[in-house]
Amino acid sequence: MKSGKVSDTALRRSILKEVQKVNQGTLSPTVGSGAGVVTNCCVSGGLARAGEVAGDEMQPAVFGAMQTVSGEGLLTAYLAAVRAANSLAAKGATPQSASIAITVPESMDERDLRKMHERYCDYLQKHNIKVVGGHTAVSAVVTEPVVSVQMTGVRVAESGSRKADGVIEKMAAEKVTAIDAQDSRCERELTPDAYLGLDIVMTKTCGLGGTALLAGHFTDELATRYPRRFIERAAEFLSETEENAEGYLAVADGVAYVHAAAEGGVFGALWELAEFAECGLEIDLPAIPILQETVEICEYFDVNPYQLRTEGVFLILTEHGGRLCEAFEEKGIPAAVIGKTIPGLDRAVRNGEEVRYLEPNRVEEYERVMAAKRAGK
């Protein structure tokens, strides 16, 4: 198999098929789902749906997300945590706890290990996420740090006059509709046709995470062509990747689907969205937001910005894309309607009269640059 994410076909055939046997076909992970949900039991009336009321008690939905990152030096653990938290945000779940598995090469000294873990713990402390476990090992097999973060989050629904707590309660106080699991499209079992004809909203900008990491890794090299402050500003985009309020806002608004993008860039995330919804796409390429820093850095490394990893970006399916974008903009979150879902399986990207079609085997441009640099090319 090739380096990077396992193909959708191999994932379904060799991984998800076995998972479905364990879960007996219910609540099983799918391509593009990001995080899985475990519903609590109702002691008085059998099983309660996620967020439903069992007697006088709310039954919260408990979500879990796992992300693995390798080869990012002191940022490796931090990036894995950010991705896991963003996956939970796409479900409207507030992260509660995290555990971590770290494997480092023999060449890494304890001082760097400590710095890597401190960056991870600083992120958890900032977002009030508790550490519940972990494992750290040194291996002669790996040449770079490999970190997996497992994160658990909780989403509590509103029922009648009852308000959800935590993040959702604060949003409700700001006149944002709180979640009701019995009414939210996110919670209903939908047929594939239910996802057709919806607006695709994208938040933030294309290639956000990849731009920040390339600028950070290659500041001196890029500064030979561009002003140093220009490159340093691009590296600062990294802090924006951990901002995920739009995930909670979208779920609270009752949208059909929210996806936290990362590897494979915007094109990769759009493919995963289409696989989840089992539909086609009609994407307007000029509508995809992109910053000049990303354009310049991608031009320097000769990479496609739309296939550059893009942590911090969310893709959302909704009936009211324009209204949702306005709500995001009011809260300082850049957003744009970039296309629609359509019948069939064609995933078309239009740039004026030119049309291209998305493919499942995306090139991960960031990994390609890093691999070339490691090889000294």
C-alpha positions in Angstrom: 0.0 0.0 0.0 1.1 3.6 -0.6 2.0 6.0 2.1 -0.7 8.2 3.5 -4.4 7.5 4.2 -5.7 4.1 3.3 -7.9 4.2 0.2 -11.7 4.3 0.7 -12.0 0.9 -1.0 -9.4 -0.8 1.2 -10.9 1.0 4.3 -14.4 -0.4 3.6 -13.2 -3.8 2.6 -10.6 -4.6 5.3 -11.5 -2.3 8.2 -15.1 -1.1 8.3 -16.6 -4.4 7.2 -15.2 -6.0 10.4 -16.3 -3.1 12.6 -19.8 -3.4 11.3 -19.8 -7.0 12.5 -18.9 -5.8 16.0 -21.5 -3.1 16.0 -24.1 -5.2 14.3 -24.7 -2.6 11.6 -25.8 0.2 14.0 -23.9 3.4 14.7 -20.9 2.1 12.7 -18.2 4.4 11.4 -18.3 5.3 7.7 -16.0 7.1 5.3 -16.2 10.8 6.2 -17.9 10.4 9.6 -14.9 11.6 11.6 -16.2 10.7 15.1 -18.3 7.9 16.3 -21.2 8.0 18.9 -22.1 5.8 21.8 -25.6 6.3 23.2 -26.3 5.8 26.8 -28.9 3.4 28.0 -32.3 4.3 29.4 -33.0 2.1 32.5 -36.8 2.6 32.4 -37.6 2.1 28.7 -34.9 0.2 26.8 -32.5 2.2 24.7 -32.7 6.0 24.5 -31.5 7.7 21.4 -28.6 10.1 21.7 -29.6 13.1 23.7 -33.1 11.9 24.5 -34.8 12.1 27.9 -35.0 8.9 29.9 -37.4 9.6 32.8 -36.3 12.8 34.3 -32.7 12.5 33.2 -31.0 13.7 30.0 -29.1 11.0 28.1 -26.1 12.6 26.6 -24.4 11.4 23.4 -20.8 10.4 24.0 -18.5 10.7 21.0 -15.0 9.4 20.4 -12.4 10.5 17.9 -8.9 9.3 17.2 -6.2 11.0 15.1 -2.7 9.9 14.3 0.1 12.3 13.2 3.7 11.5 12.4 6.8 13.4 11.5 6.0 16.9 12.7 8.7 17.1 15.4 7.6 19.1 18.5 4.2 19.8 16.9 3.2 16.1 16.4 1.2 15.6 19.6 -0.4 19.0 19.4 -1.6 18.5 15.8 -3.1 15.1 16.7 -5.0 16.7 19.5 -6.3 19.6 17.3 -7.6 17.1 14.7 -9.3 15.0 17.3 -11.0 18.0 18.9 -12.1 19.3 15.5 -13.6 15.9 14.7 -15.7 16.1 17.9 -16.7 19.7 17.1 -18.1 18.5 13.8 -20.5 16.4 15.9 -21.3 19.3 18.3 -19.5 17.4 21.1 -17.5 19.2 23.7 -14.1 17.4 24.4 -13.9 16.1 27.9 -10.9 13.8 28.1 -7.9 12.6 26.0 -5.4 9.8 26.0 -2.2 9.7 24.0 0.2 7.0 22.6 3.6 8.3 21.7 6.3 6.4 19.8 9.6 8.2 19.2 12.9 7.2 17.5 16.0 6.4 19.4 17.6 9.6 18.0 15.1 11.8 19.9 16.3 13.1 23.2 14.3 13.5 26.4 14.3 17.3 26.2 12.5 17.3 22.9 10.1 14.6 24.1 9.2 16.8 27.0 8.8 19.9 24.8 6.5 18.0 22.4 4.3 16.7 25.3 4.3 20.2 26.9 2.8 21.7 23.7 0.1 19.0 23.8 -0.7 19.6 27.4 -0.8 23.3 26.9 -3.5 22.8 24.3 -5.5 20.5 26.5 -5.3 22.9 29.4 -6.3 25.8 27.2 -9.5 24.0 26.2 -10.2 22.4 29.6 -9.6 18.8 28.3 -8.5 16.3 31.0 -5.7 13.7 30.5 -7.0 10.2 31.3 -4.2 8.0 30.0 -1.3 7.5 27.7 1.6 5.4 26.7 5.1 6.5 25.6 7.7 4.3 24.0 11.0 4.5 22.1 11.4 2.3 19.1 14.3 1.5 16.7 11.7 0.9 14.0 10.4 4.5 13.7 12.6 7.4 12.4 10.2 10.2 13.4 7.6 10.7 16.2 4.3 8.9 15.7 1.5 10.1 18.0 -2.1 8.9 18.3 -4.6 10.9 20.4 -8.0 9.4 21.5 -10.4 12.1 22.6 -13.9 11.7 24.1 -16.6 14.4 24.0 -20.2 14.8 25.2 -23.2 16.4 23.5 -26.3 17.1 25.6 -29.5 17.9 23.8 -32.2 20.4 24.7 -35.6 19.0 25.4 -38.6 21.3 26.0 -37.4 24.1 28.3 -34.2 22.3 29.3 -31.0 23.9 28.1 -27.9 22.0 27.1 -24.8 22.8 29.1 -21.2 23.8 28.3 -20.6 25.4 24.9 -24.1 24.9 23.6 -25.6 26.6 26.6 -23.5 29.7 25.9 -24.5 29.7 22.2 -28.2 29.3 23.2 -27.8 32.4 25.4 -26.6 34.2 22.3 -29.9 33.3 20.5 -28.4 30.4 18.6 -30.9 27.5 18.4 -29.7 24.7 20.7 -29.6 21.1 19.7 -32.7 18.9 19.9 -31.7 15.4 19.0 -35.3 14.5 18.1 -35.5 17.2 15.5 -31.9 17.7 14.3 -31.2 16.4 10.8 -27.8 15.3 12.2 -29.6 12.7 14.4 -32.3 11.3 12.1 -31.6 8.3 10.1 -31.6 9.8 6.6 -31.9 8.2 3.2 -29.2 9.3 0.7 -31.8 11.4 -1.2 -32.1 13.6 2.0 -28.6 15.0 1.2 -29.4 16.1 -2.3 -29.8 19.7 -3.3 -28.1 21.1 -0.3 -25.6 24.0 -0.1 -22.0 23.2 0.7 -20.6 25.8 3.0 -16.8 26.0 3.6 -15.4 27.9 6.6 -12.0 29.7 6.8 -9.6 29.2 3.9 -8.1 26.6 1.6 -4.9 24.9 2.7 -4.9 26.6 6.1 -2.9 24.0 8.1 -0.5 23.1 5.3 0.3 26.7 4.6 1.2 27.3 8.3 3.3 24.2 8.6 5.2 24.8 5.4 5.9 28.4 6.4 7.1 27.3 9.8 9.3 24.5 8.5 10.9 26.5 5.7 10.8 30.1 6.9 14.4 30.9 5.9 14.1 29.3 2.5 10.9 31.0 1.7 12.3 34.3 2.9 14.8 34.3 0.0 11.8 35.0 -2.2 9.2 36.6 0.0 9.3 39.2 2.8 10.0 37.5 6.1 7.0 39.1 7.8 4.8 37.6 5.0 6.1 34.1 5.8 5.9 34.6 9.6 2.3 35.7 9.2 1.5 32.5 7.3 3.1 30.4 10.0 0.8 32.1 12.5 -2.2 30.5 10.7 -1.5 27.4 12.9 -3.4 29.0 15.8 -6.5 29.3 13.6 -6.6 25.5 13.0 -7.7 25.0 16.6 -10.6 27.4 16.3 -13.7 25.2 15.8 -16.7 27.2 17.0 -18.4 26.8 13.6 -18.7 23.1 14.2 -20.8 23.7 17.3 -22.8 26.5 15.6 -23.6 24.4 12.6 -24.8 21.4 14.6 -26.8 23.7 16.8 -28.5 25.1 13.7 -29.6 21.6 12.7 -27.6 21.3 9.5 -27.5 17.9 7.7 -23.8 17.2 8.0 -20.5 18.7 9.3 -17.0 17.5 8.3 -13.7 18.6 9.8 -11.2 18.7 6.9 -7.5 17.8 7.3 -5.5 15.4 5.1 -6.1 15.6 1.4 -7.0 19.3 1.5 -10.4 20.7 0.4 -10.6 18.3 -2.5 -10.0 15.4 -0.2 -12.6 16.6 2.3 -15.2 17.1 -0.5 -14.6 13.6 -1.7 -15.2 12.2 1.8 -18.3 14.4 2.2 -19.7 13.0 -1.1 -18.9 9.4 0.0 -20.7 9.9 3.3 -23.8 11.5 1.6 -23.6 9.0 -1.4 -24.1 11.9 -3.9 -22.5 14.0 -6.6 -21.1 17.4 -6.2 -21.1 20.6 -8.2 -18.3 22.8 -6.9 -17.5 26.4 -8.0 -13.7 26.6 -7.8 -13.5 30.4 -7.7 -15.8 30.4 -4.7 -13.4 28.4 -2.6 -11.7 31.0 -0.3 -7.9 31.1 -0.5 -5.3 33.5 1.0 -2.5 35.1 -0.9 0.0 33.5 1.5 -1.3 30.1 0.5 -1.1 30.9 -3.2 2.5 32.1 -3.0 3.8 29.3 -0.9 2.1 26.7 -3.0 3.5 28.3 -6.1 7.0 28.1 -4.6 6.7 24.4 -3.8 4.8 23.7 -7.0 1.8 22.1 -5.2 -2.0 22.2 -5.6 -3.4 24.4 -2.8 -6.8 22.5 -3.0 -5.0 19.3 -2.1 -2.9 20.8 0.6 -3.8 19.7 4.1 -6.3 22.0 5.7 -6.8 21.6 9.4 -9.3 24.1 10.9 -11.6 24.1 7.9 -15.1 22.7 8.1 -17.4 21.6 5.3 -21.2 21.8 6.0 -24.3 20.6 4.2 -27.3 22.8 4.8 -30.5 24.0 3.2 -29.7 27.6 3.9 -26.1 28.2 3.0 -26.3 32.0 2.6 -28.0 32.4 6.0 -25.5 30.2 7.7 -22.6 32.2 6.2 -24.1 35.4 7.5 -24.4 33.9 11.0 -20.7 32.8 10.8 -19.6 36.2 9.6 -21.4 37.9 12.5 -19.2 35.9 14.8 -16.0 36.6 12.9 -15.8 33.2 11.1 -15.1 33.5 7.4 -17.4 31.3 5.3 -18.6 30.8 1.8 -21.1 28.7 -0.2 -18.8 26.8 -2.6 -21.3 24.4 -4.3 -24.2 22.0 -4.0 -24.9 18.3 -3.7 -26.5 16.7 -6.8 -27.8 13.3 -7.9 -25.4 10.7 -9.2 -21.8 10.2 -8.4 -20.0 12.8 -10.5 -18.0 15.2 -8.3 -17.5 18.1 -10.7 -15.3 21.1 -10.0 -16.0 24.0 -12.4 -13.7 26.9 -13.1 -15.6 28.9 -15.7 -16.0 26.7 -18.8 -13.3 24.3 -17.5 -14.5 21.2 -15.6 -12.5 18.6 -13.7 -13.7 15.7 -11.6 -12.5 14.7 -8.1 -10.9 11.3 -7.8 -10.6 9.1 -4.7 -6.8 8.7 -4.6 -5.9 12.3 -3.7 -2.3 13.4 -3.7 -1.4 14.8 -0.3 0.7 17.8 -1.4 2.1 18.5 2.1 3.5 15.0 2.5 4.9 15.2 -1.1 6.9 18.4 -0.2 8.1 17.0 3.1 9.2 13.7 1.5 11.1 15.5 -1.2 12.9 17.7 1.4 13.8 14.6 3.4 15.3 13.0 0.3 17.3 16.2 -0.3 15.5 17.1 -3.6 
